[in-house]
Amino acid sequence: MWKAVSDDSQYARPALEEIMRRYWLPLYSSARRRGLSNQDAEDATQEFLGGMIDGKLLDSADPAKGRFRTYLLSAWKKFLIDQYRKQSSQRRGGQAVTYALDFQSGEKHWRALESREPDPDRVFMRSWASSLLEEVGDRLCADYARRNRQAMFEALQPWLTRSPSAAQYAELCNRLNSSASAVKVALHRLRTRYGTLLREVVSETVDDPSDIDREINELLELLTC
């Protein structure tokens, strides 16, 4: 991901779209925790993303200096202090390009975090972790849909991270018209596929494959603490 930022790279646009999709919500949420209004946080996020698209913010990204999310958080904090807070009143309404981001859902996401996390940096990291897991879930759903197994996914998805009781297993068997053993196998496969996709998504956020396990552990820790 670090290398796909130059304008002449055939991979530049997908990489930037990927960065925007994964990180706009953490950026917005941390800005809200830092005291920006929802409108100012929205404007700041749009402008910061514009800087990434223009290459102004990512040119100095160096994979040897650490993980991308850490770099991005540092750049975001500097942007808010050095640029946005000083000039927000001048920039309102003057932005030429905006990106199609669902800030209404972003505000709901922030409200859910607001009472639980006072630290802006941890808001960014926790929001990043939840966004990443949501992406894994979306890929898992799409994977089952491609194989015409959407009904199976919808029935088993609530039990992805917890075990159903005997009565709930019986209900699943009736719903899927399958035996108990078949349902257990299907649930095991769902969890295995989820684990595979989790590693796949996390691998796209690190440069060294040896960091994948550590990154997953940190991701889960952020969501459970």
C-alpha positions as CSV (number, residue, x, y, z in Angstrom):
1,M,0.0,0.0,0.0
2,W,2.9,2.4,0.7
3,K,4.2,2.1,-2.8
4,A,1.0,2.7,-4.6
5,V,0.8,6.4,-4.2
6,S,2.5,8.0,-7.2
7,D,0.4,9.5,-10.0
8,D,2.1,7.4,-12.7
9,S,1.5,4.1,-11.0
10,Q,-1.2,1.9,-12.5
11,Y,-2.1,0.9,-8.9
12,A,-2.4,4.5,-7.6
13,R,-6.2,4.9,-7.8
14,P,-7.2,1.6,-6.3
15,A,-4.7,2.1,-3.4
16,L,-6.0,5.6,-2.7
17,E,-9.6,4.5,-2.8
18,E,-8.7,1.7,-0.4
19,I,-7.1,4.2,2.0
20,M,-10.1,6.5,1.8
21,R,-12.6,3.7,2.5
22,R,-10.6,2.3,5.5
23,Y,-9.6,5.5,7.1
24,W,-12.1,8.3,6.6
25,L,-14.2,7.2,9.5
26,P,-11.3,7.0,12.0
27,L,-10.2,10.5,10.8
28,Y,-13.7,11.9,11.3
29,S,-14.2,10.3,14.7
30,S,-10.9,11.5,16.1
31,A,-11.6,15.0,14.8
32,R,-14.9,15.0,16.7
33,R,-13.2,13.8,19.9
34,R,-10.7,16.7,19.5
35,G,-13.5,19.1,19.7
36,L,-14.4,19.9,16.1
37,S,-18.1,20.3,15.3
38,N,-19.6,17.7,13.0
39,Q,-19.5,20.2,10.1
40,D,-15.8,21.2,10.8
41,A,-14.8,17.5,11.2
42,E,-16.5,16.7,7.9
43,D,-14.8,19.6,6.1
44,A,-11.4,18.7,7.6
45,T,-11.8,15.1,6.6
46,Q,-12.7,16.0,3.0
47,E,-9.7,18.4,2.8
48,F,-7.3,15.9,4.3
49,L,-8.4,13.2,1.9
50,G,-8.0,15.7,-0.9
51,G,-4.4,16.2,0.2
52,M,-3.9,12.4,-0.1
53,I,-5.4,12.3,-3.5
54,D,-3.1,15.1,-4.6
55,G,-0.1,13.3,-3.2
56,K,0.7,16.1,-0.8
57,L,0.3,14.0,2.3
58,L,1.6,10.6,1.3
59,D,4.8,11.5,-0.5
60,S,6.7,11.5,2.7
61,A,5.3,8.1,3.9
62,D,8.2,5.8,4.6
63,P,7.4,2.1,5.3
64,A,10.7,1.9,7.2
65,K,9.4,4.3,9.8
66,G,6.4,2.2,11.0
67,R,2.9,1.2,10.2
68,F,0.8,3.3,7.9
69,R,-2.0,3.9,10.3
70,T,0.5,5.4,12.8
71,Y,1.9,7.6,10.1
72,L,-1.6,8.7,9.0
73,L,-2.7,9.6,12.5
74,S,0.5,11.7,13.0
75,A,-0.1,13.5,9.7
76,W,-3.8,14.0,10.6
77,K,-2.9,15.6,14.0
78,K,-0.4,17.9,12.4
79,F,-2.9,18.8,9.7
80,L,-5.6,19.8,12.3
81,I,-3.1,21.9,14.3
82,D,-1.1,23.5,11.6
83,Q,-3.7,24.0,8.9
84,Y,-7.3,23.3,9.5
85,R,-7.9,25.0,12.9
86,K,-6.2,28.2,11.8
87,Q,-8.1,28.5,8.5
88,S,-11.4,26.7,8.9
89,S,-13.5,29.8,8.8
90,Q,-11.9,30.8,5.4
91,R,-12.3,27.3,3.9
92,R,-16.0,26.7,4.6
93,G,-17.7,26.3,1.3
94,G,-14.6,26.9,-0.8
95,Q,-13.6,23.3,-1.4
96,A,-13.7,22.4,-5.1
97,V,-13.9,18.6,-4.7
98,T,-15.8,16.5,-2.2
99,Y,-15.9,12.8,-1.8
100,A,-19.0,10.6,-1.5
101,L,-18.7,9.7,2.2
102,D,-21.6,8.8,4.5
103,F,-21.0,11.4,7.2
104,Q,-24.4,10.7,8.7
105,S,-23.4,7.2,9.6
106,G,-20.0,8.5,10.6
107,E,-21.7,10.8,13.1
108,K,-23.6,7.8,14.5
109,H,-20.4,5.8,14.7
110,W,-18.7,8.7,16.6
111,R,-21.7,9.0,19.0
112,A,-21.3,5.3,19.9
113,L,-17.6,5.8,20.7
114,E,-18.0,9.2,22.5
115,S,-19.0,8.0,25.9
116,R,-16.5,5.1,25.9
117,E,-13.2,6.6,24.7
118,P,-11.9,10.0,25.9
119,D,-8.5,9.8,24.1
120,P,-8.6,11.1,20.5
121,D,-5.8,8.9,19.4
122,R,-7.5,5.8,20.7
123,V,-10.7,6.9,19.0
124,F,-8.8,6.8,15.8
125,M,-7.4,3.4,16.5
126,R,-10.6,1.9,17.7
127,S,-12.5,3.3,14.8
128,W,-9.9,1.9,12.4
129,A,-10.2,-1.6,14.1
130,S,-14.0,-1.6,13.8
131,S,-13.9,-0.4,10.2
132,L,-11.4,-3.1,9.3
133,L,-13.6,-5.8,10.9
134,E,-16.6,-4.5,9.1
135,E,-14.7,-4.8,5.8
136,V,-13.9,-8.4,6.7
137,G,-17.6,-9.1,7.3
138,D,-18.5,-7.5,4.0
139,R,-16.1,-9.7,2.2
140,L,-17.4,-12.7,3.9
141,C,-21.0,-11.9,3.0
142,A,-20.0,-11.3,-0.6
143,D,-18.1,-14.6,-0.6
144,Y,-21.2,-16.5,0.4
145,A,-23.4,-14.5,-2.0
146,R,-21.2,-15.4,-4.9
147,R,-21.7,-19.1,-4.1
148,N,-25.5,-18.6,-3.7
149,R,-25.3,-19.3,0.0
150,Q,-26.6,-16.0,1.3
151,A,-29.3,-17.7,3.4
152,M,-26.7,-19.9,5.0
153,F,-24.6,-16.8,5.8
154,E,-27.5,-14.9,7.3
155,A,-28.4,-17.8,9.5
156,L,-24.9,-18.5,10.8
157,Q,-23.5,-15.0,11.0
158,P,-24.9,-14.2,14.5
159,W,-22.8,-17.1,15.8
160,L,-19.5,-16.1,14.2
161,T,-17.8,-15.3,17.5
162,R,-20.0,-17.1,20.0
163,S,-21.5,-20.6,20.3
164,P,-25.2,-21.2,20.1
165,S,-27.0,-23.2,22.8
166,A,-28.5,-26.6,22.2
167,A,-31.9,-25.0,21.6
168,Q,-30.4,-22.4,19.2
169,Y,-28.6,-25.2,17.3
170,A,-32.0,-26.9,16.9
171,E,-33.4,-23.7,15.6
172,L,-30.6,-23.4,13.1
173,C,-31.2,-27.0,12.0
174,N,-34.8,-26.2,11.3
175,R,-34.1,-23.0,9.6
176,L,-31.4,-24.5,7.3
177,N,-33.2,-27.9,7.0
178,S,-29.9,-29.6,8.0
179,S,-28.7,-32.0,10.5
180,A,-26.9,-30.9,13.7
181,S,-23.6,-32.2,12.4
182,A,-24.0,-30.4,9.1
183,V,-24.7,-27.1,10.8
184,K,-21.7,-27.5,13.1
185,V,-19.5,-28.1,10.0
186,A,-21.0,-25.1,8.2
187,L,-20.4,-22.9,11.2
188,H,-16.8,-24.2,11.5
189,R,-16.3,-23.3,7.8
190,L,-17.7,-19.9,8.3
191,R,-15.3,-19.1,11.1
192,T,-12.4,-20.5,9.2
193,R,-13.2,-18.4,6.2
194,Y,-13.6,-15.4,8.4
195,G,-10.2,-16.0,9.8
196,T,-8.7,-16.3,6.4
197,L,-10.3,-13.1,5.2
198,L,-9.2,-11.3,8.4
199,R,-5.6,-12.2,7.6
200,E,-6.1,-11.2,4.0
201,V,-7.4,-7.7,4.9
202,V,-4.8,-7.1,7.6
203,S,-2.0,-8.2,5.2
204,E,-3.1,-5.3,2.9
205,T,-2.3,-2.8,5.7
206,V,1.2,-4.0,6.6
207,D,4.4,-4.2,4.6
208,D,6.0,-7.1,6.4
209,P,4.0,-10.3,6.6
210,S,5.6,-11.1,9.9
211,D,3.5,-8.2,11.4
212,I,0.1,-9.7,10.5
213,D,-0.3,-11.7,13.8
214,R,0.8,-8.7,15.9
215,E,-1.6,-6.4,14.0
216,I,-4.5,-8.8,14.5
217,N,-3.8,-9.1,18.2
218,E,-3.7,-5.3,18.5
219,L,-6.9,-4.9,16.5
220,L,-8.8,-7.3,18.7
221,E,-7.3,-5.7,21.9
222,L,-8.6,-2.3,20.7
223,L,-12.1,-3.7,20.4
224,T,-12.2,-5.6,23.7
225,C,-10.6,-3.2,26.1
